Amino acid sequence: MSDEGKPRDEVNPRDAFEDSSRAGRRRTGHVDRVGRPRMTDVTEQPLIARRAVAEAEVAVSHETLSAIVDGTNPKGDVLSVAELAGVMAGKRTSDLIPLSHPVALTDLLVRAVPDRAAGVVRIRVETAAIGASGVEMEALTAAAVAALTVYDMVRDGDPSAAVRGIKVLSRSAGEGDAWQRAPDTFPGQNPRVPRGARVAGRISGPPRGAGGRIPPRRYGS
């Protein structure tokens, strides 16, 4: 019987130490051949530009969405608090996901937008870094925590609010490696409101500044 199929307490201790060699660490996956969790070795991966986009949504009642837009939610400014929470979480992803590599993000944008037509608050996150590991987990973590924060801010008056649809929309590494989720492939996904349509008493999308440019809402480290 090979070591790969043996319980951990039956593996030769010498084999366990030998698996810590560079060849052993280069094995794919997050479990080595004796069953121990470990980070994937990305030492030889190129340091290139990596980006990811993720989203989540929180379904809320009509009354709750109105309170969020009007600024009358009892706990305060739901959207700003959720965006800040997402930024804080994205920067600490490796503290929350045990085998995720620490990533020095060069950009992290979190946006929370109420969508009255769909009855949700949409969370969209964009992450970027120059490194050897992707930034999808940072985008997902930021989106998830921002969505959870929306729930926390409204749960007293709307306990039926639901976090859903946490997913990666796209990712890229350098110029030749890119992936994008096909539209309408996520079960139960609500149709998007066209950019510029009036939703929740405002024009969808961020406000435009001088010259028609959209000022980025970014938070530094």
Helices and strands as residue ranges (DSSP letters): G 3-5, G 8-10, H 13-18, H 22-25, E 48-59, H 62-70, H 78-90, H 93-96, E 105-115, E 120-131, H 136-154, E 162-173, E 177-180, E 198-199, E 202-203, G 210-212
